[in-house]
Amino acid sequence: MPQRLPIGIVGGTGYVSGELLRLLATHPSLKLGSIASVSQTGTPVAQVFPNLASCVDDVSFASVDELESMWRDGGLRGLFCATPHGAAAPVIARLLEGYGGSGRVVDISADFRFRDVRTFREIYGQDHGAPQLADEFFCAVPEHSAPTPARHAAHPGCFATAMLLGIVPLLRSGLTDGPFHIAGVTGSTGSGRSPLATTHHPERHSNLYAYRPLNHRHAPEVRAIALHLTGEDAAVQFVPHSGPFARGIHITIQGSLARSADGTSLLAALKHAYEDRPFVEVVDTPPRIKDVVGSNRARITATAEADCFAVMVVLDNLVKGAAGGAMQWMNRLLDLDERAGLTIPGPAWI
Ligand SMILES: NC(=O)c1ccc[n+]([C@@H]2O[C@H](COP(=O)([O-])OP(=O)(O)OC[C@H]3O[C@@H](n4cnc5c(N)ncnc54)[C@H](OP(=O)(O)O)[C@@H]3O)[C@@H](O)[C@H]2O)c1
């Protein structure tokens, strides 16, 4: 049996890191090499992730220094960075400075989503932590870019993945006109491990509310990524909502059809865009989050009435929207089958 390649993770105790550990546990070609934590260095990983005890029972969180020395010695073939935005760029810059090895990096934060770091500054209100590395990262949903165009990759994020899965094929098909009006609902894990008033169980349970309507960072992010991929500059109006569940995203994209387009041609364009993409299923009826949570799959459909269309997309924010999408990139960067370690179906009833 071929050796599994060792992989490092930074931002170890986060929700996305937990999902990366879960995916690595059954990956046929990759395995955990080191997982670094700033807050829990030395703590057994199973103490933070008891659900993973059977596969990490002898592993403790390393310090970033320990992970760095393994990386520089060639002991890690790839690295996932799953820290908050702003924290990722400096740690990646530190790990790549003077590094002559063949290791690849996939960043899951927002730090390398923009080719122009001025856009990062405008949207996130802070200077970029490693502008010299912006050209070394390519950001897209893996389904939208055939070859791997850069040395390292940046994951677009969970809401953005769902929006781009709908928008990019629409823009490429020319079947729609004008702005995209998007409403999205996310589960509470989308906000990460640190408790907030808006993720507190009594607030969230049996509740539904919008936040930052028409003023969310993901709208300009999606616009910039879609422009780069398609050459089309489409306005994106986004109203995100907090939903009463832990994981999953549902979005609805609405807008106007181009002349001569209809629901049938829209659905056909989506089917064509994703016909050989194993993780995106184009379906004929509105998709449900329970049909994808826990898996790396997204489901999408389209419908139209008169000159209006609606496209619905569902995915798991922590898998296809984070760790799973990032694993697709890592598989590609290491010349592995893109599907490796990602074909386990979801449990549905969670
Ligand atoms: N949650 C989602 O659904 C989702 C989806 C797509 C993308 N993302 C992105 O993925 C990244 C991780 O998300 P998450 O939900 O896993 O977040 P999280 O649960 O808050 O975990 C992030 C981890 O990063 C480390 N960290 C926190 N502050 C840090 C700092 N200032 N400097 C360095 N490390 C720090 C901490 O781990 P240690 O103390 O162990 O180092 C923390 O547990 C974020 O950038 C997020 O935007 C999340």
The ligand as an SDF file (V2000), in Angstrom:
LIG
                    3D

 48 52  0  0  0  0  0  0  0  0999 V2000
  -16.9770   27.7040   10.2740 N   0  0  0  0  0  0  0  0  0  0  0  0
  -17.2540   27.6670    8.9840 C   0  0  0  0  0  0  0  0  0  0  0  0
  -18.3170   27.1620    8.5630 O   0  0  0  0  0  0  0  0  0  0  0  0
  -16.2610   28.2150    7.9780 C   0  0  0  0  0  0  0  0  0  0  0  0
  -16.5390   28.0250    6.6170 C   0  0  0  0  0  0  0  0  0  0  0  0
  -15.6320   28.5390    5.6700 C   0  0  0  0  0  0  0  0  0  0  0  0
  -14.5150   29.2200    6.0810 C   0  0  0  0  0  0  0  0  0  0  0  0
  -14.2850   29.3910    7.4190 N   0  0  0  0  0  0  0  0  0  0  0  0
  -13.0620   30.1020    7.7950 C   0  0  0  0  0  0  0  0  0  0  0  0
  -12.1650   29.1230    8.3220 O   0  0  0  0  0  0  0  0  0  0  0  0
  -11.3880   29.7000    9.3780 C   0  0  0  0  0  0  0  0  0  0  0  0
  -11.6100   28.8590   10.6340 C   0  0  0  0  0  0  0  0  0  0  0  0
  -12.9930   28.8770   10.9560 O   0  0  0  0  0  0  0  0  0  0  0  0
  -13.5490   28.1180   12.2520 P   0  0  0  0  0  0  0  0  0  0  0  0
  -15.0130   28.1860   12.1400 O   0  0  0  0  0  0  0  0  0  0  0  0
  -12.8470   26.8310   12.4200 O   0  0  0  0  0  0  0  0  0  0  0  0
  -13.0630   29.1420   13.3850 O   0  0  0  0  0  0  0  0  0  0  0  0
  -12.8890   28.8630   14.9360 P   0  0  0  0  0  0  0  0  0  0  0  0
  -13.7370   27.7120   15.3600 O   0  0  0  0  0  0  0  0  0  0  0  0
  -13.0710   30.1660   15.5960 O   0  0  0  0  0  0  0  0  0  0  0  0
  -11.3630   28.3890   15.0450 O   0  0  0  0  0  0  0  0  0  0  0  0
  -10.2740   29.1490   14.6090 C   0  0  0  0  0  0  0  0  0  0  0  0
   -9.0450   28.6840   15.3740 C   0  0  0  0  0  0  0  0  0  0  0  0
   -7.9640   29.5180   14.9840 O   0  0  0  0  0  0  0  0  0  0  0  0
   -7.1160   29.7480   16.1070 C   0  0  0  0  0  0  0  0  0  0  0  0
   -7.0550   31.1990   16.3470 N   0  0  0  0  0  0  0  0  0  0  0  0
   -8.0010   32.0000   16.8620 C   0  0  0  0  0  0  0  0  0  0  0  0
   -7.5730   33.2680   16.9140 N   0  0  0  0  0  0  0  0  0  0  0  0
   -6.3400   33.2630   16.4330 C   0  0  0  0  0  0  0  0  0  0  0  0
   -5.3720   34.2590   16.2300 C   0  0  0  0  0  0  0  0  0  0  0  0
   -5.5970   35.5330   16.5140 N   0  0  0  0  0  0  0  0  0  0  0  0
   -4.1750   33.8950   15.7300 N   0  0  0  0  0  0  0  0  0  0  0  0
   -3.9360   32.5980   15.4020 C   0  0  0  0  0  0  0  0  0  0  0  0
   -4.8280   31.6130   15.5780 N   0  0  0  0  0  0  0  0  0  0  0  0
   -6.0170   31.9580   16.0730 C   0  0  0  0  0  0  0  0  0  0  0  0
   -7.7230   29.0470   17.2920 C   0  0  0  0  0  0  0  0  0  0  0  0
   -7.0800   27.7860   17.3680 O   0  0  0  0  0  0  0  0  0  0  0  0
   -5.8120   27.5150   18.3240 P   0  0  0  0  0  0  0  0  0  0  0  0
   -5.9950   28.3070   19.5730 O   0  0  0  0  0  0  0  0  0  0  0  0
   -5.9510   26.0640   18.5530 O   0  0  0  0  0  0  0  0  0  0  0  0
   -4.6080   27.9130   17.5770 O   0  0  0  0  0  0  0  0  0  0  0  0
   -9.1670   28.8370   16.8910 C   0  0  0  0  0  0  0  0  0  0  0  0
   -9.7360   27.7020   17.4940 O   0  0  0  0  0  0  0  0  0  0  0  0
  -11.8600   31.1510    9.5140 C   0  0  0  0  0  0  0  0  0  0  0  0
  -11.0310   31.9930    8.7830 O   0  0  0  0  0  0  0  0  0  0  0  0
  -13.2630   31.1130    8.8960 C   0  0  0  0  0  0  0  0  0  0  0  0
  -13.6760   32.3480    8.3860 O   0  0  0  0  0  0  0  0  0  0  0  0
  -15.1280   28.8850    8.3700 C   0  0  0  0  0  0  0  0  0  0  0  0
  1  2  1  0
  2  3  2  0
  2  4  1  0
  4  5  1  0
  4 48  2  0
  5  6  2  0
  6  7  1  0
  7  8  2  0
  8  9  1  0
  8 48  1  0
  9 10  1  0
  9 46  1  0
 10 11  1  0
 11 12  1  0
 11 44  1  0
 12 13  1  0
 13 14  1  0
 14 15  2  0
 14 16  1  0
 14 17  1  0
 17 18  1  0
 18 19  2  0
 18 20  1  0
 18 21  1  0
 21 22  1  0
 22 23  1  0
 23 24  1  0
 23 42  1  0
 24 25  1  0
 25 26  1  0
 25 36  1  0
 26 27  1  0
 26 35  1  0
 27 28  2  0
 28 29  1  0
 29 30  1  0
 29 35  2  0
 30 31  1  0
 30 32  2  0
 32 33  1  0
 33 34  2  0
 34 35  1  0
 36 37  1  0
 36 42  1  0
 37 38  1  0
 38 39  2  0
 38 40  1  0
 38 41  1  0
 42 43  1  0
 44 45  1  0
 44 46  1  0
 46 47  1  0
M  CHG  2   8   1  16  -1
M  END
$$$$
